[in-house]
Structures are given as structure tokens and as C-alpha cells.
Amino acid sequence: MITLALDASTYVGTVAVLRDRALVAEGEAVMRGEQEERLMPAVVATLGEAGCSVRDVTRVICGAGPGSFTSLRIAGAIAKGIVMGNGERADGLFAVSSLALIVAGRSAQLEPGRWLALLDAMRGERYAALYEVGALGSVREIERIGRIRDGDVARECERLGARAIGPREMVEAAPHARGAAVLLDEILAHGRVSLDTWEPDYGRLAEAQVKWEAAHGRPLTGDSK
């Protein structure tokens, strides 16, 4: 079983390859400010490092956000394309919270206890979720908090008995696809997502959509003109 995991909730996309349950290769790609799409080449390179190709992938796990709208869409499109392209050989598409990948990607180095995973939500806010790290590096979700104000992080950590982890937090860590190996049982237990209807959790509407809806006074839908 070759599992490809990818996440692009921040401006650095990450890739990991699992052979059965073992992590055998990982890579990353800059997602912002580039003239060409770099995540798919990173996928190909990481699979090559693991001694396999896109055609060998039997399962895909995609970071579901919240996070960067454009980057998440790129990762989601790649994940769906690989599963669809591999047809009956593929076990399907699975999703995992990008906040969980912050903790799971570093769980082997973290002290056991509660960790508040945080990602920039812009507009003075952060996405937040609470996780418990076990003595052997296991990760368990306790609560999906949603968005909190930047100034409330220390208060939330005190209230929850947790330490903050994330980009630019006291414990610096970004979501990483290698965390899928730690979370594999939980991911599989949640089951496959629909190739037709699944989309990442963007956390909030894209700025372009917000401006369109403000200008037109109505929600933007697939048939809006």
C-alpha cells in the first residue's frame, strides 16, 4: 500500500509517502510568489525518492485546511486528479485537518500534554484546535475551536491548560504531511471523502468572493453572473 499525503494550508506545501504504515520519503515546495506550480513536481520527486511513481499510489490523504485558499485548492486538485487517474487501483481520497498536521508532524519531539494548534486566519485572528499528545507521540483531537483573536492566544492556552504550537508561535511548527503517518488510524476511520463534492475547509471566504458579494449584495454561487 503506497499512501501519498500532501498539505498546502500555508505558503509551503508538504508531501509525504508511506509504504504501508511507514514513512519512507518527504518533501516540500514553496507555494507563494512563484511563477510556476511547484507542488506537483514535489509530489513526483518525493515519490521517486521512495522508489515509486504516481501510478503506484493506492491511497491519497489531503490536508483539508483551514488555510490559504489558492494553495489548498491546488493540493485538493492534485489529490483528486491522482485518485481519479489511478482508477480502480486507488483506495480513495481521505482528508485530515491541517491543524492536526501541525501537532502530528512534530509529535515525536513534543512533550506529552495538551497543545493548541494555531494558523494565521488573517484579519487579526487565528484558526485554533486543541490536541492531546500521548507518551508515545500519539495525537488525539480534543476540540476544534474555530477562530480566536491574536490577542487571546495566551488566555486560551491558560484556560485550556495547553501550549501554543504553529507558525510563529512559542513552539514553531507548520503543518506537515508526514503527520499523516501518526494520524493514519483516525484518518482511515473517518472514511473516504467524495471526489465529486469534497472541498478543503478554507476557514473563511476568499477575498475576491467577499468583494464580489459586497458589490452585488448576494451570495456568490455556481450560477452567479
C-alpha positions, 0 to 999 in steps of 0.5 A: 500500500503506497499512501501519498499525503500532501498539505498546502494550508500555508505558503509551503506545501508538504508531501509525504509517502508511506509504504504501508504504515511507514514513512519512507520519503518527504518533501516540500515546495514553496507555494507563494510568489512563484511563477510556476506550480511547484507542488506537483513536481514535489509530489513526483520527486518525493515519490521517486525518492521512495522508489515509486511513481504516481501510478503506484499510489493506492491511497491519497490523504489531503490536508483539508485546511483551514488555510490559504485558499489558492494553495489548498485548492491546488493540493485538493486538485492534485489529490483528486486528479491522482485518485481519479487517474489511478482508477480502480487501483486507488483506495480513495481520497481521505482528508485530515485537518491541517491543524492536526498536521501541525501537532502530528508532524512534530509529535515525536519531539513534543512533550506529552500534554495538551497543545493548541494548534494555531494558523494565521486566519488573517484579519487579526485572528487565528484558526485554533484546535486543541490536541492531546499528545500521548507518551508515545507521540500519539495525537488525539483531537480534543476540540476544534475551536474555530477562530480566536483573536491574536490577542487571546492566544495566551488566555486560551492556552491558560484556560485550556491548560495547553501550549501554543504550537504553529507558525510563529508561535512559542513552539514553531511548527507548520503543518506537515504531511508526514503527520499523516503517518501518526494520524493514519488510524483516525484518518482511515476511520473517518472514511473516504471523502467524495471526489465529486463534492469534497472541498478543503475547509478554507476557514473563511471566504476568499477575498475576491468572493467577499468583494464580489458579494459586497458589490452585488449584495448576494451570495456568490454561487455556481450560477452567479453572473 
